[in-house]
Amino acid sequence: MLPTVTTTDLILLKLDAGGPQDAWDVTSLLAVAPEKVIAEVEERLADLKSDAKDLWQRIRRGA
């Protein structure tokens, strides 16, 4: 078995990193992600720093 991250985990990691490429990656992932992934990210946003939450809001407004 090889451990892997879920799409939700990857989005959260990218939000936490917060760079321009990370924002682009999150936007690209959201373009193909089911609504379930978006809901999972939103459920776990409280675990992230405020910069990551702000980035999520900016991305969601632009999506």
VMD Tcl script that builds the backbone (N, CA, C; Angstrom):
set m [mol new atoms 189]
animate dup $m
set s [atomselect $m all]
$s set {name element resname resid chain x y z} {
  {N N MET 1 A 0.838 -1.187 0.000}
  {CA C MET 1 A 0.000 0.000 0.000}
  {C C MET 1 A 0.879 1.246 0.000}
  {N N LEU 2 A 0.520 2.185 -0.829}
  {CA C LEU 2 A 1.211 3.464 -0.901}
  {C C LEU 2 A 0.258 4.551 -0.412}
  {N N PRO 3 A 0.614 5.240 0.679}
  {CA C PRO 3 A -0.298 6.285 1.156}
  {C C PRO 3 A -0.368 7.446 0.168}
  {N N THR 4 A -1.556 7.975 -0.017}
  {CA C THR 4 A -1.756 9.113 -0.909}
  {C C THR 4 A -2.676 10.127 -0.225}
  {N N VAL 5 A -2.631 11.342 -0.694}
  {CA C VAL 5 A -3.531 12.365 -0.168}
  {C C VAL 5 A -4.802 12.381 -1.013}
  {N N THR 6 A -5.878 12.804 -0.400}
  {CA C THR 6 A -7.127 12.963 -1.146}
  {C C THR 6 A -7.101 14.319 -1.847}
  {N N THR 7 A -8.044 14.531 -2.731}
  {CA C THR 7 A -8.155 15.836 -3.390}
  {C C THR 7 A -8.373 16.923 -2.347}
  {N N THR 8 A -9.194 16.646 -1.355}
  {CA C THR 8 A -9.437 17.605 -0.273}
  {C C THR 8 A -8.140 17.936 0.451}
  {N N ASP 9 A -7.371 16.909 0.795}
  {CA C ASP 9 A -6.090 17.127 1.473}
  {C C ASP 9 A -5.152 17.980 0.622}
  {N N LEU 10 A -5.100 17.686 -0.660}
  {CA C LEU 10 A -4.213 18.432 -1.547}
  {C C LEU 10 A -4.631 19.903 -1.622}
  {N N ILE 11 A -5.914 20.151 -1.730}
  {CA C ILE 11 A -6.391 21.536 -1.756}
  {C C ILE 11 A -6.027 22.251 -0.468}
  {N N LEU 12 A -6.227 21.600 0.667}
  {CA C LEU 12 A -5.890 22.212 1.954}
  {C C LEU 12 A -4.386 22.496 2.058}
  {N N LEU 13 A -3.569 21.571 1.589}
  {CA C LEU 13 A -2.120 21.797 1.598}
  {C C LEU 13 A -1.745 22.980 0.707}
  {N N LYS 14 A -2.367 23.064 -0.460}
  {CA C LYS 14 A -2.092 24.162 -1.388}
  {C C LYS 14 A -2.547 25.501 -0.804}
  {N N LEU 15 A -3.702 25.520 -0.148}
  {CA C LEU 15 A -4.173 26.743 0.489}
  {C C LEU 15 A -3.213 27.184 1.583}
  {N N ASP 16 A -2.717 26.224 2.342}
  {CA C ASP 16 A -1.787 26.547 3.424}
  {C C ASP 16 A -0.475 27.102 2.876}
  {N N ALA 17 A -0.008 26.564 1.746}
  {CA C ALA 17 A 1.227 27.066 1.133}
  {C C ALA 17 A 1.015 28.491 0.624}
  {N N GLY 18 A -0.105 28.714 -0.064}
  {CA C GLY 18 A -0.560 30.050 -0.411}
  {C C GLY 18 A 0.148 30.821 -1.502}
  {N N GLY 19 A 1.003 30.195 -2.274}
  {CA C GLY 19 A 1.683 30.908 -3.352}
  {C C GLY 19 A 0.812 31.032 -4.592}
  {N N PRO 20 A 1.268 31.821 -5.573}
  {CA C PRO 20 A 0.487 31.994 -6.807}
  {C C PRO 20 A 0.252 30.678 -7.553}
  {N N GLN 21 A 1.266 29.839 -7.611}
  {CA C GLN 21 A 1.100 28.540 -8.274}
  {C C GLN 21 A 0.116 27.674 -7.498}
  {N N ASP 22 A 0.168 27.754 -6.168}
  {CA C ASP 22 A -0.758 26.991 -5.334}
  {C C ASP 22 A -2.194 27.432 -5.594}
  {N N ALA 23 A -2.407 28.737 -5.700}
  {CA C ALA 23 A -3.749 29.260 -5.983}
  {C C ALA 23 A -4.235 28.762 -7.345}
  {N N TRP 24 A -3.353 28.767 -8.330}
  {CA C TRP 24 A -3.713 28.269 -9.659}
  {C C TRP 24 A -4.057 26.784 -9.586}
  {N N ASP 25 A -3.257 26.028 -8.826}
  {CA C ASP 25 A -3.510 24.591 -8.673}
  {C C ASP 25 A -4.871 24.334 -8.032}
  {N N VAL 26 A -5.209 25.098 -6.989}
  {CA C VAL 26 A -6.504 24.933 -6.323}
  {C C VAL 26 A -7.630 25.241 -7.305}
  {N N THR 27 A -7.488 26.314 -8.049}
  {CA C THR 27 A -8.500 26.677 -9.036}
  {C C THR 27 A -8.680 25.557 -10.052}
  {N N SER 28 A -7.588 24.985 -10.500}
  {CA C SER 28 A -7.645 23.889 -11.473}
  {C C SER 28 A -8.298 22.646 -10.873}
  {N N LEU 29 A -7.956 22.344 -9.637}
  {CA C LEU 29 A -8.565 21.186 -8.973}
  {C C LEU 29 A -10.066 21.380 -8.787}
  {N N LEU 30 A -10.466 22.586 -8.435}
  {CA C LEU 30 A -11.890 22.855 -8.230}
  {C C LEU 30 A -12.683 22.738 -9.520}
  {N N ALA 31 A -12.030 22.975 -10.640}
  {CA C ALA 31 A -12.716 22.885 -11.931}
  {C C ALA 31 A -13.197 21.464 -12.221}
  {N N VAL 32 A -12.551 20.481 -11.616}
  {CA C VAL 32 A -12.929 19.088 -11.862}
  {C C VAL 32 A -13.398 18.370 -10.605}
  {N N ALA 33 A -13.392 19.060 -9.479}
  {CA C ALA 33 A -13.757 18.431 -8.205}
  {C C ALA 33 A -15.273 18.377 -8.037}
  {N N PRO 34 A -15.762 17.268 -7.485}
  {CA C PRO 34 A -17.191 17.214 -7.187}
  {C C PRO 34 A -17.535 18.129 -6.002}
  {N N GLU 35 A -18.794 18.480 -5.890}
  {CA C GLU 35 A -19.250 19.347 -4.802}
  {C C GLU 35 A -18.868 18.788 -3.435}
  {N N LYS 36 A -18.780 17.483 -3.330}
  {CA C LYS 36 A -18.406 16.842 -2.061}
  {C C LYS 36 A -17.037 17.336 -1.592}
  {N N VAL 37 A -16.102 17.497 -2.502}
  {CA C VAL 37 A -14.755 17.963 -2.153}
  {C C VAL 37 A -14.825 19.392 -1.622}
  {N N ILE 38 A -15.597 20.232 -2.279}
  {CA C ILE 38 A -15.737 21.618 -1.831}
  {C C ILE 38 A -16.318 21.654 -0.421}
  {N N ALA 39 A -17.324 20.841 -0.173}
  {CA C ALA 39 A -17.930 20.775 1.157}
  {C C ALA 39 A -16.917 20.297 2.193}
  {N N GLU 40 A -16.092 19.296 1.835}
  {CA C GLU 40 A -15.076 18.781 2.763}
  {C C GLU 40 A -14.040 19.851 3.082}
  {N N VAL 41 A -13.623 20.615 2.073}
  {CA C VAL 41 A -12.658 21.695 2.302}
  {C C VAL 41 A -13.265 22.718 3.256}
  {N N GLU 42 A -14.501 23.100 3.004}
  {CA C GLU 42 A -15.147 24.109 3.844}
  {C C GLU 42 A -15.306 23.633 5.282}
  {N N GLU 43 A -15.536 22.339 5.468}
  {CA C GLU 43 A -15.646 21.777 6.820}
  {C C GLU 43 A -14.326 21.872 7.580}
  {N N ARG 44 A -13.225 21.823 6.858}
  {CA C ARG 44 A -11.906 21.789 7.504}
  {C C ARG 44 A -11.174 23.123 7.464}
  {N N LEU 45 A -11.800 24.168 6.933}
  {CA C LEU 45 A -11.162 25.479 6.842}
  {C C LEU 45 A -10.753 26.031 8.196}
  {N N ALA 46 A -11.497 25.718 9.230}
  {CA C ALA 46 A -11.194 26.243 10.565}
  {C C ALA 46 A -9.806 25.825 11.034}
  {N N ASP 47 A -9.283 24.744 10.491}
  {CA C ASP 47 A -7.958 24.254 10.866}
  {C C ASP 47 A -6.824 25.055 10.228}
  {N N LEU 48 A -7.146 25.913 9.267}
  {CA C LEU 48 A -6.123 26.649 8.526}
  {C C LEU 48 A -5.919 28.048 9.084}
  {N N LYS 49 A -4.770 28.617 8.767}
  {CA C LYS 49 A -4.483 29.993 9.175}
  {C C LYS 49 A -5.348 30.956 8.355}
  {N N SER 50 A -5.441 32.188 8.841}
  {CA C SER 50 A -6.341 33.155 8.208}
  {C C SER 50 A -5.963 33.461 6.765}
  {N N ASP 51 A -4.678 33.479 6.430}
  {CA C ASP 51 A -4.262 33.725 5.047}
  {C C ASP 51 A -4.825 32.661 4.106}
  {N N ALA 52 A -4.810 31.421 4.551}
  {CA C ALA 52 A -5.327 30.326 3.735}
  {C C ALA 52 A -6.835 30.447 3.563}
  {N N LYS 53 A -7.527 30.853 4.626}
  {CA C LYS 53 A -8.980 31.050 4.540}
  {C C LYS 53 A -9.302 32.182 3.573}
  {N N ASP 54 A -8.526 33.253 3.642}
  {CA C ASP 54 A -8.730 34.378 2.726}
  {C C ASP 54 A -8.512 33.954 1.277}
  {N N LEU 55 A -7.470 33.165 1.038}
  {CA C LEU 55 A -7.194 32.671 -0.312}
  {C C LEU 55 A -8.363 31.827 -0.812}
  {N N TRP 56 A -8.887 30.970 0.035}
  {CA C TRP 56 A -10.037 30.144 -0.333}
  {C C TRP 56 A -11.215 31.025 -0.753}
  {N N GLN 57 A -11.495 32.057 0.015}
  {CA C GLN 57 A -12.605 32.955 -0.300}
  {C C GLN 57 A -12.384 33.669 -1.640}
  {N N ARG 58 A -11.156 34.123 -1.874}
  {CA C ARG 58 A -10.858 34.778 -3.158}
  {C C ARG 58 A -11.033 33.827 -4.319}
  {N N ILE 59 A -10.557 32.604 -4.154}
  {CA C ILE 59 A -10.679 31.614 -5.223}
  {C C ILE 59 A -12.148 31.285 -5.478}
  {N N ARG 60 A -12.913 31.097 -4.426}
  {CA C ARG 60 A -14.328 30.754 -4.574}
  {C C ARG 60 A -15.118 31.883 -5.224}
  {N N ARG 61 A -14.785 33.122 -4.908}
  {CA C ARG 61 A -15.472 34.250 -5.548}
  {C C ARG 61 A -15.158 34.322 -7.040}
  {N N GLY 62 A -13.918 33.946 -7.391}
  {CA C GLY 62 A -13.510 33.991 -8.795}
  {C C GLY 62 A -13.953 32.785 -9.594}
  {N N ALA 63 A -14.362 31.728 -8.884}
  {CA C ALA 63 A -14.739 30.483 -9.573}
  {C C ALA 63 A -16.124 30.543 -10.156}
}
mol reanalyze $m
mol bondsrecalc $m
mol representation Tube
mol addrep $m
